[in-house]
């Protein structure tokens, strides 16, 4: 599982969304997340990204999506 942060639907690239590391821009966070995702995929893992806003909006649908992904 790879944790992604700073949903691009919510933040602009120059925003500072991290509550504890305000020096990092959203773009820097996305770059780091992309690298982690790339490493996971290259290591043979499948990656599913779920944003907290997706879970908050439709928790049951999101849980079903996760279960379906895990049952592949």
Secondary structure as the mmCIF struct_conf table of DSSP 4:
data_model
#
loop_
_struct_conf.conf_type_id
_struct_conf.id
_struct_conf.beg_label_comp_id
_struct_conf.beg_label_asym_id
_struct_conf.beg_label_seq_id
_struct_conf.end_label_comp_id
_struct_conf.end_label_asym_id
_struct_conf.end_label_seq_id
BEND BEND1 UNK A 6 UNK A 6
TURN_TY1_P TURN_TY1_P1 UNK A 8 UNK A 10
TURN_TY1_P TURN_TY1_P2 UNK A 13 UNK A 14
BEND BEND2 UNK A 19 UNK A 20
TURN_TY1_P TURN_TY1_P3 UNK A 22 UNK A 23
BEND BEND3 UNK A 24 UNK A 24
HELX_RH_AL_P HELX_RH_AL_P1 UNK A 26 UNK A 42
TURN_TY1_P TURN_TY1_P4 UNK A 43 UNK A 44
HELX_RH_AL_P HELX_RH_AL_P2 UNK A 52 UNK A 57
HELX_RH_AL_P HELX_RH_AL_P3 UNK A 59 UNK A 70
TURN_TY1_P TURN_TY1_P5 UNK A 71 UNK A 71
#
